[in-house]
Amino acid sequence: MPDNLLYYGDNLEVLKRHVKDESADLIYLDPPFNSNASYNILFAEKDGSQPAAQIQAFEDTWHWDASAALVYHQVVEAGGQVSRAMQAFRALLGENDMLAYLTMMAPRLMELRRVLKPTGSIYLHCDPTASHYLKLLMDAVFGPAQFRNEIIWKRSHGHNSAKRYGPNHDVLLFYTRTDKYFWNPVFQTYDPTYIEKHYRHTDADGRRYKHENPTGAGIRHGETGLPWRGIDPTKKGRHWVRPPRELESLDVEGGIYWPAKSGGWPYIKLYLDQMKGASIQDTWTDIDPINMVARERLGYPTQKPEALLERIIRASCDTTGTVLDPFCGCGTAIAAAQKRGRRWIGIDITHLAIGLIKHRLRDTYGLAPKSGYEVYGEPRDEASAAQLAGDDPYQFQWWALGLVGARPNEEKKGADKGIDGRLYFHDEAGGGKTKQIIFSVKAGHVSVPHIRDLRGVLDREQAEMGVLLSLEPPTAPMRTETASAGFYQSPGWGQDYPRLQILTVGELLSGKRLDAPPIGQTSVTFRRAPRARNASASTIALPLADSGS
């Protein structure tokens, strides 16, 4: 079993079928939630008759419908604290989208508790709109005693709100499986104003230091209660924080400050360059959100900064541990785990997200499926591709486009004007004009009119090339029509490429690629994640240990 695993599918089913008990050291989840919806919408009563909702990329609302009602009853009938919590939520909230969200989260949190090691930690990243309900649900699943922190992360610098304080933070709920959990204290650099205020003194070598009282409150009857240098701390109701013999050694080394006046109280010199920094508190204002020009920005709407995940991993996952993200989106937790040398398991329900993660791992770490990680749940042959197309045409479309490195069209569904995806590239010296290949994806019967339609779109868009991605093989007349479109001549590569092409799913799965300027060198379709220093599939060594199967 490979160290790193990436799953496509509903995380509830993936967890149940593929992830072993007590196999994750750290779980981070940022479950999708429509935080921009008004309270009136989130808490509006629903009759449950609307069709079951599908969770698609960037459509992050769970709705109260017949499917949610069924899950609710299954959770309640299972009994226990979670059942009681869900019944209380229903009595308080009514049947609405907020209840649906909590209903869908309940069984997932129970599965996450199952796969979390006794020494493991879980961080649930959420919006203040739902954080108080999720905290109660986490209490029910993990137990109130396992709550460690409610972390406030300042995610934006300011919002103008007409009749309330500007909302600018997210919440991270930190729980553990048991009281015996891994913890590595994390520190941050001191604020310059703090240094100026507290480290006011400088020794002959220019090293900054501050004074620290060498005693603590309370009387001790052991070594730390004995007099030292004629000073008896017991008379002041105190004791030495270090045994007198250590204080003596420290004084010989010049580590004790003695006031000029006789009989003055000594102080320990604490040097700034010997300090680890300030202990991280539960309000995080030092990690900036991803701005429009950030190097790591990939264009994913809910992308979180890697520094946020790195802090969590450093604090709560040993170097031999496994990080699990069941809502991995564009893969920030996975990227941070890879960077910190941890094993990882990622799950997402959209092929678009899986494709983005593949691009990110390739661009940053030089990792590819099978060599650096294993992907499960994707079609591996034409039969499974046909099944995906029948189950969910949009997921099939996203998956097929991912095979050629294309990006799904950004138009709303039904308004794509014959374009399912695009691939942008530069093939001239110095970059030059951004050029494009447009894609049409067909899972059903294909014929000559589809080629003619694609050619019309090609001319209308003034694109360099057009490609039909088909589940079915093309007919001879289709290939003849394709050939009549002529060639695109690449100025940078000095080669001619067919303006129209047909690629079948079977051909792509067997390794055939676009007949185009080398995509790996020319494509600018996705914003590239910055390359990690000295990173390649062969240079990154991960510690060996068991992971989920």
Secondary structure, 3 states (H helix, E strand, C coil): CCCCEEEECCHHHHHHHHCCCCCEEEEEECCCCCCCCCHHHHCCCCCCCCCCCCCECCECCCCCCHHHHHHHHHHHHCCHHHHHHHHHHHHHHCCCHHHHHHHHHHHHHHHHHHHEEEEEEEEEEECHHHHHHHHHHHHHHHCHHHEEEEEEEECCCCCCCCCCCCCCEEEEEEEECCCCCCCCCCEECCCHHHHHHHCCEECCCCCEEEEECCEEECCCCCHHHCCECCECHHHHCEEECCCHHHHHHHHHCCCEECCCCCCCCCEEEEEHHHCCCEECCCEECCCCCCCCCCCCCCCCCCCCCHHHHHHHHHHHCCCCCEEEECCCCCCHHHHHHHHCCCEEEEEECCHHHHHHHHHHHHHHHCCCECCCEEEECCCCCHHHHHHHHHHCHHHHHHHHHHHCCCEECCCCCCCCCCCCEEEEECCECCECCCEEEEEEEECCCCCHHHHHHHHHHHHHHCCCEEEEEECCCCCHHHHHHHHCCCEEEECCCCEEEECEEEEEHHHHHCCCCCCCCCHHHHECCCCCCCCCCCCCCCCCCCCCCCCCC
